[in-house]
Amino acid sequence: MPDERTMTFIDIILAIILPPLGVFLKFGLEVEFWICLVLTLFGWLPGIIYAVYAITK
């Protein structure tokens, strides 16, 4: 069974590739996902920045 650090690393890699996916796997359909989705629609970089922030906070 992977530990929490491994899962966080995988979530961050997914957040870089597709930001809403990484946030969705961590939080589900919570507010964080929708914020990340909107930011990603405005631009890929803002989505990545928010996704990494949300996952690591």
PDBQT receptor file of N, H, CA, C and O in Angstrom, charges set to zero:
ATOM      1  N   MET A   1       0.848  -1.175   0.000  1.00  0.00    +0.000 N 
ATOM      2  CA  MET A   1       0.000   0.000   0.000  1.00  0.00    +0.000 C 
ATOM      3  C   MET A   1       0.898   1.244   0.000  1.00  0.00    +0.000 C 
ATOM      4  O   MET A   1       1.777   1.365   0.853  1.00  0.00    +0.000 OA
ATOM      5  N   PRO A   2       0.687   2.176  -0.951  1.00  0.00    +0.000 N 
ATOM      6  CA  PRO A   2       1.521   3.376  -1.001  1.00  0.00    +0.000 C 
ATOM      7  C   PRO A   2       1.238   4.300   0.178  1.00  0.00    +0.000 C 
ATOM      8  O   PRO A   2       0.106   4.414   0.650  1.00  0.00    +0.000 OA
ATOM      9  N   ASP A   3       2.291   4.949   0.634  1.00  0.00    +0.000 N 
ATOM     10  H   ASP A   3       3.210   4.856   0.251  1.00  0.00    +0.000 HD
ATOM     11  CA  ASP A   3       2.100   5.884   1.752  1.00  0.00    +0.000 C 
ATOM     12  C   ASP A   3       1.597   7.227   1.227  1.00  0.00    +0.000 C 
ATOM     13  O   ASP A   3       1.445   7.418   0.021  1.00  0.00    +0.000 OA
ATOM     14  N   GLU A   4       1.342   8.144   2.144  1.00  0.00    +0.000 N 
ATOM     15  H   GLU A   4       1.465   7.989   3.124  1.00  0.00    +0.000 HD
ATOM     16  CA  GLU A   4       0.735   9.419   1.771  1.00  0.00    +0.000 C 
ATOM     17  C   GLU A   4       1.667  10.286   0.923  1.00  0.00    +0.000 C 
ATOM     18  O   GLU A   4       1.201  11.016   0.048  1.00  0.00    +0.000 OA
ATOM     19  N   ARG A   5       2.977  10.215   1.171  1.00  0.00    +0.000 N 
ATOM     20  H   ARG A   5       3.356   9.623   1.881  1.00  0.00    +0.000 HD
ATOM     21  CA  ARG A   5       3.918  11.004   0.364  1.00  0.00    +0.000 C 
ATOM     22  C   ARG A   5       3.913  10.545  -1.081  1.00  0.00    +0.000 C 
ATOM     23  O   ARG A   5       4.000  11.367  -1.993  1.00  0.00    +0.000 OA
ATOM     24  N   THR A   6       3.810   9.234  -1.304  1.00  0.00    +0.000 N 
ATOM     25  H   THR A   6       3.739   8.566  -0.563  1.00  0.00    +0.000 HD
ATOM     26  CA  THR A   6       3.776   8.717  -2.670  1.00  0.00    +0.000 C 
ATOM     27  C   THR A   6       2.503   9.176  -3.370  1.00  0.00    +0.000 C 
ATOM     28  O   THR A   6       2.541   9.574  -4.534  1.00  0.00    +0.000 OA
ATOM     29  N   MET A   7       1.391   9.123  -2.671  1.00  0.00    +0.000 N 
ATOM     30  H   MET A   7       1.360   8.800  -1.725  1.00  0.00    +0.000 HD
ATOM     31  CA  MET A   7       0.132   9.557  -3.275  1.00  0.00    +0.000 C 
ATOM     32  C   MET A   7       0.162  11.059  -3.571  1.00  0.00    +0.000 C 
ATOM     33  O   MET A   7      -0.370  11.487  -4.596  1.00  0.00    +0.000 OA
ATOM     34  N   THR A   8       0.766  11.861  -2.706  1.00  0.00    +0.000 N 
ATOM     35  H   THR A   8       1.198  11.514  -1.873  1.00  0.00    +0.000 HD
ATOM     36  CA  THR A   8       0.880  13.294  -2.958  1.00  0.00    +0.000 C 
ATOM     37  C   THR A   8       1.751  13.543  -4.176  1.00  0.00    +0.000 C 
ATOM     38  O   THR A   8       1.441  14.418  -4.983  1.00  0.00    +0.000 OA
ATOM     39  N   PHE A   9       2.830  12.795  -4.324  1.00  0.00    +0.000 N 
ATOM     40  H   PHE A   9       3.082  12.083  -3.668  1.00  0.00    +0.000 HD
ATOM     41  CA  PHE A   9       3.704  12.926  -5.487  1.00  0.00    +0.000 C 
ATOM     42  C   PHE A   9       2.941  12.599  -6.770  1.00  0.00    +0.000 C 
ATOM     43  O   PHE A   9       3.054  13.320  -7.761  1.00  0.00    +0.000 OA
ATOM     44  N   ILE A  10       2.176  11.530  -6.754  1.00  0.00    +0.000 N 
ATOM     45  H   ILE A  10       2.084  10.944  -5.948  1.00  0.00    +0.000 HD
ATOM     46  CA  ILE A  10       1.389  11.147  -7.922  1.00  0.00    +0.000 C 
ATOM     47  C   ILE A  10       0.335  12.206  -8.222  1.00  0.00    +0.000 C 
ATOM     48  O   ILE A  10       0.105  12.533  -9.387  1.00  0.00    +0.000 OA
ATOM     49  N   ASP A  11      -0.307  12.746  -7.192  1.00  0.00    +0.000 N 
ATOM     50  H   ASP A  11      -0.120  12.481  -6.246  1.00  0.00    +0.000 HD
ATOM     51  CA  ASP A  11      -1.296  13.811  -7.393  1.00  0.00    +0.000 C 
ATOM     52  C   ASP A  11      -0.654  15.048  -8.015  1.00  0.00    +0.000 C 
ATOM     53  O   ASP A  11      -1.258  15.688  -8.875  1.00  0.00    +0.000 OA
ATOM     54  N   ILE A  12       0.559  15.391  -7.591  1.00  0.00    +0.000 N 
ATOM     55  H   ILE A  12       1.049  14.870  -6.892  1.00  0.00    +0.000 HD
ATOM     56  CA  ILE A  12       1.246  16.563  -8.143  1.00  0.00    +0.000 C 
ATOM     57  C   ILE A  12       1.613  16.332  -9.603  1.00  0.00    +0.000 C 
ATOM     58  O   ILE A  12       1.472  17.237 -10.425  1.00  0.00    +0.000 OA
ATOM     59  N   ILE A  13       2.082  15.136  -9.936  1.00  0.00    +0.000 N 
ATOM     60  H   ILE A  13       2.197  14.400  -9.268  1.00  0.00    +0.000 HD
ATOM     61  CA  ILE A  13       2.398  14.829 -11.335  1.00  0.00    +0.000 C 
ATOM     62  C   ILE A  13       1.132  14.939 -12.186  1.00  0.00    +0.000 C 
ATOM     63  O   ILE A  13       1.170  15.519 -13.271  1.00  0.00    +0.000 OA
ATOM     64  N   LEU A  14       0.021  14.395 -11.714  1.00  0.00    +0.000 N 
ATOM     65  H   LEU A  14      -0.010  13.924 -10.832  1.00  0.00    +0.000 HD
ATOM     66  CA  LEU A  14      -1.240  14.512 -12.447  1.00  0.00    +0.000 C 
ATOM     67  C   LEU A  14      -1.693  15.967 -12.541  1.00  0.00    +0.000 C 
ATOM     68  O   LEU A  14      -2.271  16.373 -13.549  1.00  0.00    +0.000 OA
ATOM     69  N   ALA A  15      -1.437  16.746 -11.503  1.00  0.00    +0.000 N 
ATOM     70  H   ALA A  15      -0.967  16.417 -10.684  1.00  0.00    +0.000 HD
ATOM     71  CA  ALA A  15      -1.814  18.163 -11.509  1.00  0.00    +0.000 C 
ATOM     72  C   ALA A  15      -1.014  18.948 -12.535  1.00  0.00    +0.000 C 
ATOM     73  O   ALA A  15      -1.510  19.937 -13.077  1.00  0.00    +0.000 OA
ATOM     74  N   ILE A  16       0.197  18.532 -12.808  1.00  0.00    +0.000 N 
ATOM     75  H   ILE A  16       0.599  17.729 -12.368  1.00  0.00    +0.000 HD
ATOM     76  CA  ILE A  16       1.003  19.209 -13.826  1.00  0.00    +0.000 C 
ATOM     77  C   ILE A  16       0.512  18.826 -15.222  1.00  0.00    +0.000 C 
ATOM     78  O   ILE A  16       0.452  19.672 -16.115  1.00  0.00    +0.000 OA
ATOM     79  N   ILE A  17       0.165  17.569 -15.408  1.00  0.00    +0.000 N 
ATOM     80  H   ILE A  17       0.213  16.882 -14.683  1.00  0.00    +0.000 HD
ATOM     81  CA  ILE A  17      -0.303  17.114 -16.718  1.00  0.00    +0.000 C 
ATOM     82  C   ILE A  17      -1.707  17.633 -17.006  1.00  0.00    +0.000 C 
ATOM     83  O   ILE A  17      -1.953  18.213 -18.063  1.00  0.00    +0.000 OA
ATOM     84  N   LEU A  18      -2.621  17.425 -16.071  1.00  0.00    +0.000 N 
ATOM     85  H   LEU A  18      -2.421  16.953 -15.212  1.00  0.00    +0.000 HD
ATOM     86  CA  LEU A  18      -4.012  17.863 -16.219  1.00  0.00    +0.000 C 
ATOM     87  C   LEU A  18      -4.493  18.337 -14.846  1.00  0.00    +0.000 C 
ATOM     88  O   LEU A  18      -4.960  17.533 -14.039  1.00  0.00    +0.000 OA
ATOM     89  N   PRO A  19      -4.380  19.639 -14.582  1.00  0.00    +0.000 N 
ATOM     90  CA  PRO A  19      -4.638  20.164 -13.231  1.00  0.00    +0.000 C 
ATOM     91  C   PRO A  19      -5.959  19.744 -12.583  1.00  0.00    +0.000 C 
ATOM     92  O   PRO A  19      -5.939  19.336 -11.422  1.00  0.00    +0.000 OA
ATOM     93  N   PRO A  20      -7.097  19.820 -13.261  1.00  0.00    +0.000 N 
ATOM     94  CA  PRO A  20      -8.343  19.434 -12.574  1.00  0.00    +0.000 C 
ATOM     95  C   PRO A  20      -8.373  17.966 -12.160  1.00  0.00    +0.000 C 
ATOM     96  O   PRO A  20      -9.003  17.622 -11.160  1.00  0.00    +0.000 OA
ATOM     97  N   LEU A  21      -7.708  17.105 -12.908  1.00  0.00    +0.000 N 
ATOM     98  H   LEU A  21      -7.196  17.385 -13.720  1.00  0.00    +0.000 HD
ATOM     99  CA  LEU A  21      -7.692  15.684 -12.555  1.00  0.00    +0.000 C 
ATOM    100  C   LEU A  21      -6.984  15.458 -11.227  1.00  0.00    +0.000 C 
ATOM    101  O   LEU A  21      -7.479  14.709 -10.385  1.00  0.00    +0.000 OA
ATOM    102  N   GLY A  22      -5.842  16.087 -11.028  1.00  0.00    +0.000 N 
ATOM    103  H   GLY A  22      -5.439  16.695 -11.712  1.00  0.00    +0.000 HD
ATOM    104  CA  GLY A  22      -5.117  15.937  -9.764  1.00  0.00    +0.000 C 
ATOM    105  C   GLY A  22      -5.926  16.427  -8.579  1.00  0.00    +0.000 C 
ATOM    106  O   GLY A  22      -5.930  15.801  -7.519  1.00  0.00    +0.000 OA
ATOM    107  N   VAL A  23      -6.611  17.548  -8.756  1.00  0.00    +0.000 N 
ATOM    108  H   VAL A  23      -6.607  18.057  -9.617  1.00  0.00    +0.000 HD
ATOM    109  CA  VAL A  23      -7.432  18.098  -7.672  1.00  0.00    +0.000 C 
ATOM    110  C   VAL A  23      -8.661  17.216  -7.443  1.00  0.00    +0.000 C 
ATOM    111  O   VAL A  23      -9.066  16.999  -6.301  1.00  0.00    +0.000 OA
ATOM    112  N   PHE A  24      -9.251  16.712  -8.520  1.00  0.00    +0.000 N 
ATOM    113  H   PHE A  24      -8.922  16.888  -9.448  1.00  0.00    +0.000 HD
ATOM    114  CA  PHE A  24     -10.416  15.840  -8.380  1.00  0.00    +0.000 C 
ATOM    115  C   PHE A  24     -10.074  14.573  -7.604  1.00  0.00    +0.000 C 
ATOM    116  O   PHE A  24     -10.854  14.142  -6.756  1.00  0.00    +0.000 OA
ATOM    117  N   LEU A  25      -8.929  13.975  -7.879  1.00  0.00    +0.000 N 
ATOM    118  H   LEU A  25      -8.295  14.325  -8.569  1.00  0.00    +0.000 HD
ATOM    119  CA  LEU A  25      -8.546  12.755  -7.178  1.00  0.00    +0.000 C 
ATOM    120  C   LEU A  25      -8.297  13.009  -5.693  1.00  0.00    +0.000 C 
ATOM    121  O   LEU A  25      -8.479  12.114  -4.868  1.00  0.00    +0.000 OA
ATOM    122  N   LYS A  26      -7.883  14.220  -5.359  1.00  0.00    +0.000 N 
ATOM    123  H   LYS A  26      -7.735  14.947  -6.029  1.00  0.00    +0.000 HD
ATOM    124  CA  LYS A  26      -7.623  14.552  -3.955  1.00  0.00    +0.000 C 
ATOM    125  C   LYS A  26      -8.892  14.973  -3.209  1.00  0.00    +0.000 C 
ATOM    126  O   LYS A  26      -9.088  14.583  -2.058  1.00  0.00    +0.000 OA
ATOM    127  N   PHE A  27      -9.765  15.773  -3.860  1.00  0.00    +0.000 N 
ATOM    128  H   PHE A  27      -9.606  16.090  -4.795  1.00  0.00    +0.000 HD
ATOM    129  CA  PHE A  27     -10.903  16.372  -3.172  1.00  0.00    +0.000 C 
ATOM    130  C   PHE A  27     -12.268  15.920  -3.683  1.00  0.00    +0.000 C 
ATOM    131  O   PHE A  27     -13.267  16.097  -2.987  1.00  0.00    +0.000 OA
ATOM    132  N   GLY A  28     -12.333  15.348  -4.867  1.00  0.00    +0.000 N 
ATOM    133  H   GLY A  28     -11.521  15.204  -5.432  1.00  0.00    +0.000 HD
ATOM    134  CA  GLY A  28     -13.628  15.023  -5.459  1.00  0.00    +0.000 C 
ATOM    135  C   GLY A  28     -14.243  16.274  -6.066  1.00  0.00    +0.000 C 
ATOM    136  O   GLY A  28     -13.523  17.182  -6.481  1.00  0.00    +0.000 OA
ATOM    137  N   LEU A  29     -15.557  16.326  -6.119  1.00  0.00    +0.000 N 
ATOM    138  H   LEU A  29     -16.142  15.588  -5.782  1.00  0.00    +0.000 HD
ATOM    139  CA  LEU A  29     -16.241  17.473  -6.724  1.00  0.00    +0.000 C 
ATOM    140  C   LEU A  29     -16.501  18.578  -5.696  1.00  0.00    +0.000 C 
ATOM    141  O   LEU A  29     -17.621  19.075  -5.570  1.00  0.00    +0.000 OA
ATOM    142  N   GLU A  30     -15.476  18.943  -4.986  1.00  0.00    +0.000 N 
ATOM    143  H   GLU A  30     -14.566  18.540  -5.088  1.00  0.00    +0.000 HD
ATOM    144  CA  GLU A  30     -15.562  20.031  -4.007  1.00  0.00    +0.000 C 
ATOM    145  C   GLU A  30     -15.245  21.360  -4.694  1.00  0.00    +0.000 C 
ATOM    146  O   GLU A  30     -14.984  21.400  -5.896  1.00  0.00    +0.000 OA
ATOM    147  N   VAL A  31     -15.271  22.425  -3.931  1.00  0.00    +0.000 N 
ATOM    148  H   VAL A  31     -15.483  22.393  -2.954  1.00  0.00    +0.000 HD
ATOM    149  CA  VAL A  31     -15.008  23.773  -4.449  1.00  0.00    +0.000 C 
ATOM    150  C   VAL A  31     -13.621  23.858  -5.081  1.00  0.00    +0.000 C 
ATOM    151  O   VAL A  31     -13.445  24.549  -6.085  1.00  0.00    +0.000 OA
ATOM    152  N   GLU A  32     -12.640  23.171  -4.514  1.00  0.00    +0.000 N 
ATOM    153  H   GLU A  32     -12.783  22.610  -3.698  1.00  0.00    +0.000 HD
ATOM    154  CA  GLU A  32     -11.281  23.215  -5.044  1.00  0.00    +0.000 C 
ATOM    155  C   GLU A  32     -11.234  22.746  -6.493  1.00  0.00    +0.000 C 
ATOM    156  O   GLU A  32     -10.515  23.319  -7.311  1.00  0.00    +0.000 OA
ATOM    157  N   PHE A  33     -11.997  21.708  -6.811  1.00  0.00    +0.000 N 
ATOM    158  H   PHE A  33     -12.581  21.242  -6.146  1.00  0.00    +0.000 HD
ATOM    159  CA  PHE A  33     -12.024  21.194  -8.180  1.00  0.00    +0.000 C 
ATOM    160  C   PHE A  33     -12.566  22.243  -9.140  1.00  0.00    +0.000 C 
ATOM    161  O   PHE A  33     -11.990  22.469 -10.204  1.00  0.00    +0.000 OA
ATOM    162  N   TRP A  34     -13.673  22.884  -8.770  1.00  0.00    +0.000 N 
ATOM    163  H   TRP A  34     -14.141  22.701  -7.906  1.00  0.00    +0.000 HD
ATOM    164  CA  TRP A  34     -14.300  23.853  -9.669  1.00  0.00    +0.000 C 
ATOM    165  C   TRP A  34     -13.422  25.093  -9.853  1.00  0.00    +0.000 C 
ATOM    166  O   TRP A  34     -13.360  25.650 -10.949  1.00  0.00    +0.000 OA
ATOM    167  N   ILE A  35     -12.749  25.525  -8.792  1.00  0.00    +0.000 N 
ATOM    168  H   ILE A  35     -12.800  25.073  -7.901  1.00  0.00    +0.000 HD
ATOM    169  CA  ILE A  35     -11.819  26.654  -8.922  1.00  0.00    +0.000 C 
ATOM    170  C   ILE A  35     -10.691  26.277  -9.877  1.00  0.00    +0.000 C 
ATOM    171  O   ILE A  35     -10.314  27.067 -10.743  1.00  0.00    +0.000 OA
ATOM    172  N   CYS A  36     -10.160  25.084  -9.718  1.00  0.00    +0.000 N 
ATOM    173  H   CYS A  36     -10.465  24.443  -9.015  1.00  0.00    +0.000 HD
ATOM    174  CA  CYS A  36      -9.073  24.633 -10.581  1.00  0.00    +0.000 C 
ATOM    175  C   CYS A  36      -9.533  24.518 -12.034  1.00  0.00    +0.000 C 
ATOM    176  O   CYS A  36      -8.791  24.867 -12.952  1.00  0.00    +0.000 OA
ATOM    177  N   LEU A  37     -10.737  24.036 -12.238  1.00  0.00    +0.000 N 
ATOM    178  H   LEU A  37     -11.340  23.753 -11.492  1.00  0.00    +0.000 HD
ATOM    179  CA  LEU A  37     -11.270  23.903 -13.593  1.00  0.00    +0.000 C 
ATOM    180  C   LEU A  37     -11.399  25.264 -14.271  1.00  0.00    +0.000 C 
ATOM    181  O   LEU A  37     -11.011  25.422 -15.429  1.00  0.00    +0.000 OA
ATOM    182  N   VAL A  38     -11.941  26.240 -13.557  1.00  0.00    +0.000 N 
ATOM    183  H   VAL A  38     -12.256  26.112 -12.617  1.00  0.00    +0.000 HD
ATOM    184  CA  VAL A  38     -12.092  27.585 -14.127  1.00  0.00    +0.000 C 
ATOM    185  C   VAL A  38     -10.726  28.200 -14.414  1.00  0.00    +0.000 C 
ATOM    186  O   VAL A  38     -10.527  28.792 -15.475  1.00  0.00    +0.000 OA
ATOM    187  N   LEU A  39      -9.789  28.068 -13.487  1.00  0.00    +0.000 N 
ATOM    188  H   LEU A  39      -9.951  27.588 -12.625  1.00  0.00    +0.000 HD
ATOM    189  CA  LEU A  39      -8.451  28.615 -13.718  1.00  0.00    +0.000 C 
ATOM    190  C   LEU A  39      -7.762  27.933 -14.893  1.00  0.00    +0.000 C 
ATOM    191  O   LEU A  39      -7.037  28.582 -15.647  1.00  0.00    +0.000 OA
ATOM    192  N   THR A  40      -7.981  26.630 -15.057  1.00  0.00    +0.000 N 
ATOM    193  H   THR A  40      -8.570  26.103 -14.444  1.00  0.00    +0.000 HD
ATOM    194  CA  THR A  40      -7.391  25.916 -16.179  1.00  0.00    +0.000 C 
ATOM    195  C   THR A  40      -8.019  26.373 -17.492  1.00  0.00    +0.000 C 
ATOM    196  O   THR A  40      -7.333  26.439 -18.511  1.00  0.00    +0.000 OA
ATOM    197  N   LEU A  41      -9.293  26.684 -17.483  1.00  0.00    +0.000 N 
ATOM    198  H   LEU A  41      -9.851  26.630 -16.655  1.00  0.00    +0.000 HD
ATOM    199  CA  LEU A  41      -9.932  27.209 -18.693  1.00  0.00    +0.000 C 
ATOM    200  C   LEU A  41      -9.371  28.577 -19.070  1.00  0.00    +0.000 C 
ATOM    201  O   LEU A  41      -9.293  28.910 -20.253  1.00  0.00    +0.000 OA
ATOM    202  N   PHE A  42      -8.980  29.369 -18.078  1.00  0.00    +0.000 N 
ATOM    203  H   PHE A  42      -9.043  29.099 -17.118  1.00  0.00    +0.000 HD
ATOM    204  CA  PHE A  42      -8.354  30.665 -18.351  1.00  0.00    +0.000 C 
ATOM    205  C   PHE A  42      -6.920  30.507 -18.831  1.00  0.00    +0.000 C 
ATOM    206  O   PHE A  42      -6.413  31.352 -19.569  1.00  0.00    +0.000 OA
ATOM    207  N   GLY A  43      -6.276  29.444 -18.422  1.00  0.00    +0.000 N 
ATOM    208  H   GLY A  43      -6.689  28.758 -17.822  1.00  0.00    +0.000 HD
ATOM    209  CA  GLY A  43      -4.900  29.194 -18.836  1.00  0.00    +0.000 C 
ATOM    210  C   GLY A  43      -4.348  28.000 -18.093  1.00  0.00    +0.000 C 
ATOM    211  O   GLY A  43      -4.682  27.757 -16.934  1.00  0.00    +0.000 OA
ATOM    212  N   TRP A  44      -3.508  27.269 -18.772  1.00  0.00    +0.000 N 
ATOM    213  H   TRP A  44      -3.237  27.466 -19.714  1.00  0.00    +0.000 HD
ATOM    214  CA  TRP A  44      -2.964  26.036 -18.199  1.00  0.00    +0.000 C 
ATOM    215  C   TRP A  44      -2.089  26.339 -16.974  1.00  0.00    +0.000 C 
ATOM    216  O   TRP A  44      -2.164  25.627 -15.973  1.00  0.00    +0.000 OA
ATOM    217  N   LEU A  45      -1.271  27.377 -17.045  1.00  0.00    +0.000 N 
ATOM    218  H   LEU A  45      -1.210  27.955 -17.859  1.00  0.00    +0.000 HD
ATOM    219  CA  LEU A  45      -0.362  27.704 -15.945  1.00  0.00    +0.000 C 
ATOM    220  C   LEU A  45      -1.096  28.101 -14.657  1.00  0.00    +0.000 C 
ATOM    221  O   LEU A  45      -0.727  27.608 -13.591  1.00  0.00    +0.000 OA
ATOM    222  N   PRO A  46      -2.108  28.960 -14.702  1.00  0.00    +0.000 N 
ATOM    223  CA  PRO A  46      -2.839  29.246 -13.454  1.00  0.00    +0.000 C 
ATOM    224  C   PRO A  46      -3.478  27.993 -12.857  1.00  0.00    +0.000 C 
ATOM    225  O   PRO A  46      -3.532  27.846 -11.636  1.00  0.00    +0.000 OA
ATOM    226  N   GLY A  47      -3.958  27.098 -13.703  1.00  0.00    +0.000 N 
ATOM    227  H   GLY A  47      -3.914  27.216 -14.695  1.00  0.00    +0.000 HD
ATOM    228  CA  GLY A  47      -4.530  25.846 -13.220  1.00  0.00    +0.000 C 
ATOM    229  C   GLY A  47      -3.500  24.993 -12.509  1.00  0.00    +0.000 C 
ATOM    230  O   GLY A  47      -3.787  24.411 -11.463  1.00  0.00    +0.000 OA
ATOM    231  N   ILE A  48      -2.301  24.914 -13.067  1.00  0.00    +0.000 N 
ATOM    232  H   ILE A  48      -2.068  25.388 -13.916  1.00  0.00    +0.000 HD
ATOM    233  CA  ILE A  48      -1.221  24.135 -12.444  1.00  0.00    +0.000 C 
ATOM    234  C   ILE A  48      -0.831  24.738 -11.104  1.00  0.00    +0.000 C 
ATOM    235  O   ILE A  48      -0.689  24.022 -10.113  1.00  0.00    +0.000 OA
ATOM    236  N   ILE A  49      -0.662  26.035 -11.074  1.00  0.00    +0.000 N 
ATOM    237  H   ILE A  49      -0.778  26.616 -11.879  1.00  0.00    +0.000 HD
ATOM    238  CA  ILE A  49      -0.242  26.705  -9.838  1.00  0.00    +0.000 C 
ATOM    239  C   ILE A  49      -1.271  26.457  -8.724  1.00  0.00    +0.000 C 
ATOM    240  O   ILE A  49      -0.905  26.117  -7.599  1.00  0.00    +0.000 OA
ATOM    241  N   TYR A  50      -2.545  26.630  -9.046  1.00  0.00    +0.000 N 
ATOM    242  H   TYR A  50      -2.842  26.907  -9.960  1.00  0.00    +0.000 HD
ATOM    243  CA  TYR A  50      -3.574  26.411  -8.030  1.00  0.00    +0.000 C 
ATOM    244  C   TYR A  50      -3.662  24.948  -7.626  1.00  0.00    +0.000 C 
ATOM    245  O   TYR A  50      -3.827  24.637  -6.447  1.00  0.00    +0.000 OA
ATOM    246  N   ALA A  51      -3.554  24.049  -8.598  1.00  0.00    +0.000 N 
ATOM    247  H   ALA A  51      -3.420  24.302  -9.556  1.00  0.00    +0.000 HD
ATOM    248  CA  ALA A  51      -3.651  22.617  -8.292  1.00  0.00    +0.000 C 
ATOM    249  C   ALA A  51      -2.536  22.172  -7.353  1.00  0.00    +0.000 C 
ATOM    250  O   ALA A  51      -2.783  21.454  -6.384  1.00  0.00    +0.000 OA
ATOM    251  N   VAL A  52      -1.319  22.596  -7.640  1.00  0.00    +0.000 N 
ATOM    252  H   VAL A  52      -1.118  23.180  -8.427  1.00  0.00    +0.000 HD
ATOM    253  CA  VAL A  52      -0.201  22.219  -6.760  1.00  0.00    +0.000 C 
ATOM    254  C   VAL A  52      -0.381  22.832  -5.380  1.00  0.00    +0.000 C 
ATOM    255  O   VAL A  52      -0.105  22.184  -4.371  1.00  0.00    +0.000 OA
ATOM    256  N   TYR A  53      -0.841  24.078  -5.329  1.00  0.00    +0.000 N 
ATOM    257  H   TYR A  53      -1.065  24.605  -6.149  1.00  0.00    +0.000 HD
ATOM    258  CA  TYR A  53      -1.108  24.725  -4.047  1.00  0.00    +0.000 C 
ATOM    259  C   TYR A  53      -2.180  23.957  -3.262  1.00  0.00    +0.000 C 
ATOM    260  O   TYR A  53      -2.001  23.665  -2.079  1.00  0.00    +0.000 OA
ATOM    261  N   ALA A  54      -3.292  23.636  -3.928  1.00  0.00    +0.000 N 
ATOM    262  H   ALA A  54      -3.437  23.873  -4.888  1.00  0.00    +0.000 HD
ATOM    263  CA  ALA A  54      -4.405  22.961  -3.248  1.00  0.00    +0.000 C 
ATOM    264  C   ALA A  54      -3.994  21.578  -2.753  1.00  0.00    +0.000 C 
ATOM    265  O   ALA A  54      -4.406  21.161  -1.671  1.00  0.00    +0.000 OA
ATOM    266  N   ILE A  55      -3.197  20.874  -3.524  1.00  0.00    +0.000 N 
ATOM    267  H   ILE A  55      -2.862  21.213  -4.403  1.00  0.00    +0.000 HD
ATOM    268  CA  ILE A  55      -2.803  19.520  -3.134  1.00  0.00    +0.000 C 
ATOM    269  C   ILE A  55      -1.807  19.534  -1.972  1.00  0.00    +0.000 C 
ATOM    270  O   ILE A  55      -1.856  18.661  -1.106  1.00  0.00    +0.000 OA
ATOM    271  N   THR A  56      -0.916  20.508  -1.948  1.00  0.00    +0.000 N 
ATOM    272  H   THR A  56      -0.876  21.218  -2.651  1.00  0.00    +0.000 HD
ATOM    273  CA  THR A  56       0.130  20.524  -0.924  1.00  0.00    +0.000 C 
ATOM    274  C   THR A  56      -0.246  21.287   0.343  1.00  0.00    +0.000 C 
ATOM    275  O   THR A  56       0.470  21.193   1.340  1.00  0.00    +0.000 OA
ATOM    276  N   LYS A  57      -1.344  22.038   0.334  1.00  0.00    +0.000 N 
ATOM    277  H   LYS A  57      -1.925  22.114  -0.477  1.00  0.00    +0.000 HD
ATOM    278  CA  LYS A  57      -1.691  22.815   1.534  1.00  0.00    +0.000 C 
ATOM    279  C   LYS A  57      -2.167  21.947   2.658  1.00  0.00    +0.000 C 
ATOM    280  O   LYS A  57      -2.495  22.452   3.731  1.00  0.00    +0.000 OA
TER     281      LYS A  57
